[in-house]
Amino acid sequence: MRLSELVQGHARREPRERRPRRAARLRPAAILAAAARAGYRDWRPVLAVAIPVSLLSAGAEMLVDHYVDPADAALSLTAALSATGVSLVGTVLLSGLVCRLISAAERGKAAMTLPQVARSLPWGRLIAADLLVSLAVLAGLVLLVIPGLVMLTLFAVVGPVIEIEHRKVFAAMRRSVRLTRAHPWTTLLVATVPLALTAEVEAVAPEPHHAAEIAGFLILRGVAEGIMEACIALILVELCFALIGAQSPATAAASGGPPGGDVTAGLPPPETG
């Protein structure tokens, strides 16, 4: 007979259950540093898309503001929708390019070319998601501003989630809420504040008063806004990768996303030929 059986009241100690690993803590400085490294590494292709897109968007807005008669409702609406469409397509293309460039760097493979990126993007889902998020944020801003900032924070990574995990629009919106809600202050500092500041700078930017000023102003605004949009795209994509990578395995499995360490699992491989 064992000694432990002779000791009165002795009970065999059961092994403790392992507690599920908590989500890793994210540091805003690390995300911004990763975005800066990606921008330094890939500044040529990023700016080669961001600046022309910004020039086209600024030019379309200026045409609507200065040369379209507001009294002609049909023409005014068509012009406004066209300007919005140019901006949306450019934003989606830029975000997709940045996502593919960062993915290629993470996997140590050759980056996709711009035509390959354009062919690989789920345009319909990305544009629909952009419109829905914009409407949600606008509705929140009408309701005393704070709800709009909350919406902007929760839906900050909807676009990158669609590109990385191939989710549909509403599934990507729910996924973005789950990811950002786990790290609200990091998302607020890294995504919401830059997005809000960029929107404010664009809103208060001066307008040219004479036709002679338009060309120079357009170039200046296009370059400045292109650089800002490139920085925002880099930050949002790096934030999305960081949020996905910070998940615990149990959370990742429950949400149907890639495991915590495999942040590039959902991305398509670069095309060849």
WOMOWO-V862640 format. One record per backbone hydrogen bond with DSSP energy under -1.0 kcal/mol. CO is the residue of the C=O (numbers start at 1). NH is the residue of the N-H. E is the energy in kcal/mol with one decimal. If there is no record, write none. Layout:
# WOMOWO-V862640
co: (CO | CO)
nh: (NH | NH)
e: (E | E)
This chain:
# WOMOWO-V862640
co: (3 | 7 | 27 | 28 | 29 | 30 | 31 | 32 | 33 | 34 | 35 | 36 | 37 | 38 | 42 | 43 | 44 | 46 | 47 | 49 | 50 | 51 | 52 | 53 | 54 | 55 | 56 | 57 | 58 | 59 | 60 | 61 | 62 | 63 | 69 | 71 | 72 | 73 | 74 | 75 | 76 | 77 | 78 | 79 | 80 | 81 | 82 | 83 | 84 | 85 | 86 | 87 | 88 | 89 | 90 | 91 | 92 | 93 | 94 | 95 | 96 | 97 | 98 | 99 | 100 | 101 | 102 | 103 | 104 | 113 | 114 | 115 | 116 | 117 | 121 | 122 | 123 | 124 | 125 | 126 | 127 | 128 | 129 | 130 | 131 | 132 | 133 | 134 | 135 | 136 | 137 | 138 | 139 | 140 | 141 | 142 | 144 | 145 | 146 | 147 | 148 | 149 | 150 | 151 | 153 | 155 | 157 | 158 | 159 | 160 | 161 | 162 | 168 | 169 | 170 | 171 | 172 | 173 | 174 | 175 | 176 | 177 | 183 | 184 | 185 | 186 | 187 | 187 | 188 | 191 | 192 | 193 | 194 | 195 | 196 | 197 | 198 | 199 | 200 | 210 | 213 | 214 | 215 | 216 | 217 | 218 | 219 | 220 | 221 | 222 | 223 | 224 | 225 | 226 | 227 | 228 | 229 | 230 | 231 | 232 | 233 | 234 | 235 | 236 | 237 | 238 | 239 | 240 | 241 | 242 | 244 | 246 | 248 | 249 | 250 | 251 | 252 | 261 | 262 | 264)
nh: (7 | 10 | 31 | 32 | 33 | 34 | 35 | 36 | 37 | 38 | 39 | 40 | 41 | 42 | 46 | 47 | 48 | 50 | 51 | 53 | 54 | 55 | 56 | 57 | 58 | 59 | 60 | 61 | 62 | 63 | 64 | 65 | 66 | 67 | 72 | 73 | 76 | 77 | 78 | 79 | 80 | 81 | 82 | 83 | 84 | 85 | 86 | 87 | 88 | 89 | 90 | 91 | 92 | 93 | 94 | 95 | 96 | 97 | 98 | 99 | 100 | 101 | 102 | 103 | 104 | 105 | 106 | 107 | 109 | 117 | 118 | 119 | 120 | 121 | 123 | 126 | 127 | 128 | 129 | 130 | 131 | 132 | 133 | 134 | 135 | 136 | 137 | 138 | 139 | 140 | 141 | 142 | 143 | 148 | 145 | 144 | 146 | 149 | 150 | 151 | 152 | 153 | 154 | 155 | 156 | 158 | 161 | 162 | 163 | 164 | 165 | 166 | 172 | 173 | 174 | 175 | 176 | 177 | 178 | 179 | 180 | 181 | 187 | 188 | 189 | 190 | 191 | 192 | 193 | 195 | 196 | 197 | 198 | 199 | 200 | 201 | 202 | 203 | 204 | 213 | 217 | 218 | 219 | 220 | 221 | 222 | 223 | 224 | 225 | 226 | 227 | 228 | 229 | 230 | 231 | 232 | 233 | 234 | 235 | 236 | 237 | 238 | 239 | 240 | 241 | 242 | 243 | 244 | 245 | 246 | 247 | 24 | 252 | 253 | 254 | 255 | 257 | 263 | 265 | 267)
e: (-1.1 | -1.6 | -1.7 | -2.6 | -2.2 | -2.2 | -2.3 | -2.3 | -2.4 | -2.4 | -2.5 | -2.5 | -2.4 | -2.5 | -1.9 | -2.5 | -2.1 | -3.0 | -2.0 | -2.0 | -2.4 | -2.7 | -2.5 | -2.5 | -2.9 | -2.6 | -2.5 | -2.4 | -2.3 | -2.3 | -2.0 | -2.5 | -2.5 | -2.3 | -1.5 | -1.3 | -2.8 | -2.6 | -2.4 | -2.7 | -2.4 | -2.5 | -2.2 | -2.4 | -2.3 | -2.5 | -2.4 | -2.0 | -2.6 | -2.7 | -2.2 | -2.4 | -2.6 | -2.5 | -2.5 | -2.5 | -2.5 | -2.5 | -2.5 | -2.4 | -2.3 | -2.5 | -2.5 | -2.1 | -2.5 | -2.1 | -2.3 | -2.1 | -2.5 | -2.5 | -2.7 | -2.1 | -1.7 | -1.2 | -1.7 | -2.3 | -2.7 | -2.4 | -2.5 | -2.3 | -2.4 | -2.5 | -2.7 | -2.3 | -2.4 | -2.4 | -2.7 | -2.6 | -2.6 | -2.0 | -2.5 | -1.9 | -1.2 | -1.1 | -1.5 | -1.6 | -3.0 | -1.9 | -2.2 | -2.5 | -2.4 | -1.9 | -2.7 | -2.4 | -1.2 | -1.3 | -2.0 | -2.0 | -2.0 | -2.9 | -2.7 | -1.1 | -2.8 | -2.0 | -2.3 | -2.4 | -2.6 | -2.0 | -2.2 | -2.6 | -2.8 | -2.2 | -2.2 | -2.5 | -2.3 | -2.8 | -2.8 | -1.7 | -2.3 | -2.4 | -2.8 | -2.6 | -2.5 | -2.2 | -2.1 | -2.6 | -2.3 | -1.8 | -2.1 | -1.2 | -2.4 | -3.0 | -2.2 | -2.3 | -3.1 | -2.8 | -2.5 | -2.4 | -3.0 | -2.0 | -2.2 | -2.1 | -2.9 | -2.2 | -2.3 | -2.4 | -2.5 | -2.4 | -2.4 | -2.8 | -2.2 | -2.3 | -2.6 | -2.3 | -2.4 | -2.4 | -2.8 | -2.5 | -2.6 | -1.5 | -1.2 | -2.1 | -2.6 | -2.5 | -2.2 | -2.0 | -1.4 | -1.2 | -1.2 | -1.0)
